[in-house]
Amino acid sequence: MRKQLINILRKAAYKDRTFIAIASRLHLSSKEDFELLSNHLLELSKDNKIYLDNAGHYVYIDNSDQYVRGRLDLKQTGYGFVVVEDKEMPDVYIAKSNINTAMKDDLCLVKIINVKSNNRYEGKIEQVIERKVTDIVGEFYHGQIFPKDYHDDIVYKLRKDDLKKVKNHQLLKVRIIDYGHRVVKNTKLIEIIGNVDDEGIEILEVVHKYNLIHKFLDVENACARELNQDIKSEDLFNRIDLRKETIFTIDSESTKDIDDAVSIKRKGINYLLGVHIADVSHYVKEGSILDESAFRRGTSVYLADSVIPMLPKDLSNGICSLNPDVDRLTLSCEMEITSLGEVVDYRIFPSVIHSKYKMTYTNINKMLEEDEEIILEYQDIYHDVLLMGELQEILFNIREKMGSIDFETLEPKLVFDSHGKLTDILIRDRRRAERLIEEFMLVANQVVATHVYNMQLPFIYRIHELPSEERLMNVFDFVKRLGFEVETDYSQENLQALLKTVDNTTYEKVVTTLLLRSMSKARYSRENKGHYGLAFENYTHFTSPIRRYPDLIVHRFLRKYLFDSNLEINKDVIKKLDEIAKQASDTEKIAMNAEREVLDIKKAEYMEQHIDEVFTGIISSVLKFGVFVELPNTIEGLVHISTFEEQMLYDETNLSLKSQESNIEYQIGQEVRVRVVKVNVLLGRIDFIIVQGDNNEDIDKQ
């Protein structure tokens, strides 16, 4: 049928290229035939042999032209780049005049119209295959909607039927009902969020912009409340009883949804490490209302001092949370590990535990630093903590030898007072206790993934594909221009060496950021492609089922394969796993973007209190329109090129701005003093100007 279809689409008149017309020409009549035709047309579309135009007609793609598919990265000024699905091909530049009706992140079919000598491609968007942007959140003013990422040449108009329902300066959520071939996008009202000057409206804007499901339905809350908050005798069937074992949790002071607990003891000269994870799959059954709710959300979302949980609080903070002094159902991964970091034996089994303590990172760190008061308070677990400290160092060292890349990124910690007002932004401390839990979760995830992979059964993995060699080459070339000696081989070991080379220099943060940007994004997949960054052949997410849907799925498959010995596999299982992997990856990306945007808003809110003050920072990036300067607490602001006293020229090769009048030059990693001149909280933007020379009236802020 595939060849017949291509012949029809090459020769048939335009009016005869609709789905019904094609089916008629092929004399199809049964439901099965129509499904087969639909599948073939979909495959031809994915292979860039045809595309479906806006009028519902299939168009044959001439082989003399080159077409690619990818997502549109639309820039503020109207042009964009299509990030091509074929990772071997560079991004394709799309001029403003060739954008067609496409919007940011739309999946597009692109015709290559020009290939320049430096292997740069220019294209024209022929068709939007999948709309990413369907809803818009923005301020209403005189018939138009103005989103935060407003483009001057795009007009969002509200339909006449809705105009009487709204007032100027209200924040609205609207749906695009006509994308049009012109700049006007017609919309209909979905919801009035509030007034633009309402307290907390900035966070609500982000929630609605990313379509975060921030409230549970009554039926979802009811299902959670119906679950028994006590462990019954029938719940213990086929579980190993660990309630007399010394098991405890280690989290931050504010954690209420506790996924994991740990235990340790000696087994001869080896360590016996237990990682015990909340058995959410016991309560959230496949196909249930709670399961469907968790699938849609994909993950918990952490916005400043609040959380949008994946599961209702009766579960996330209640019966599923491994709170101290109560029985809890768990899945345990118990591993025997040598002093060389080798896992020589392990067991994965359903269990019941009784956590002794809710330990905090703070107190564990104090114990490892020989704080006598804390040691006395928790003397019954002191030796366990010391053993954990030993094992953490062993596991980290072996992971480093394997080539695992440890990106030391600074994470901000927001400090709020009792009224919820942001009072300070500090650097989140990542010390021994934090690293201890990280290493234990990494080894458990690796063991679980390896076990199921060796069974050669369908599963869901956390994968991290090879980075772009071109992007890595650009980073290494840049570091060489800074004066550092680095190898030209882009192996994981050399990436480690590069990070150590710039460690504790002014360029550390910049190089780390550039390397991170050159990496592929980790994602979920049914196909095991390994984890490049961690240098693991097999890896999954097993340790956070309260806040991540893939972990819940991993638990279900462990129960199916290991505990119930059900090895039956069919096409529906494969299809469902692919769907889950895509949904989980998509919702994770949305959550990260929303969290980052709220963080920017909070940083801007904090800097509103510091207008006209002077700070010392490091230039973190240099662009044609100016430089971004990052302060020691991770707050970043723009020094726009228009604010420089001299005319500056952008040097793309060296990533610097050079004066055309003097020897002044601004480069990445350079320390500068800046004054805060403007803050826009809604946009999360901070504007600086560079302070030249010494000024006794200025007080440096660190």
Protein Blocks (a to p, Z undefined) as FASTA:
>chain_A
ZZmmmmmmmmmcfklmcfklmmmmnopabfklmmmmmmmmmmmmmnopaccdfkopacdd
dfkbccddddddddfkopacdddfblmbccddddfklnmmacehiacddddfbdcfkopa
cdddfbdfbdfblbdcdddeehiacdfklcfkbccdddfklmmmpcehiacddddfbgoj
bfbdcdddfbdfbdfkbghklmmmmmmmnopafbdcfklmmmmmmpccbdcfklmgoiac
fklpccdddddfklmbdfbdcddddehjbccdddddddfklmmcghiaklmmmmmnopac
dehjaccdfbdfklmmmmmpccehiacddddddddddfkopafbdcddddddddfbdcdf
klmmmmmnopaklmmmmmmmmmmmmmmmmmmmmmmmmmmmnopacdddddddddddfkop
afbdcdddddfklmmmmmmmmmmmmmmmmmmmmnopacdddddddddfklmmmmmmmmmm
nopacdfbfcfklmmmmmmmmgoiaklmmmmmmmmmmpccddddfbdgbjfknopabdcd
fklmmlomklmmmmmmmmmmmmnopabdcfklmmmmmmmmmmmmmmmmmmmmmmmmmmmm
mmmmmmmmmgoiacddddfbdcfkbccdddfkopacdddfklpmbdcdddfklopaddfk
bmcdcdehiacddddfbdcfknopacddddehjdfkbccdZZ
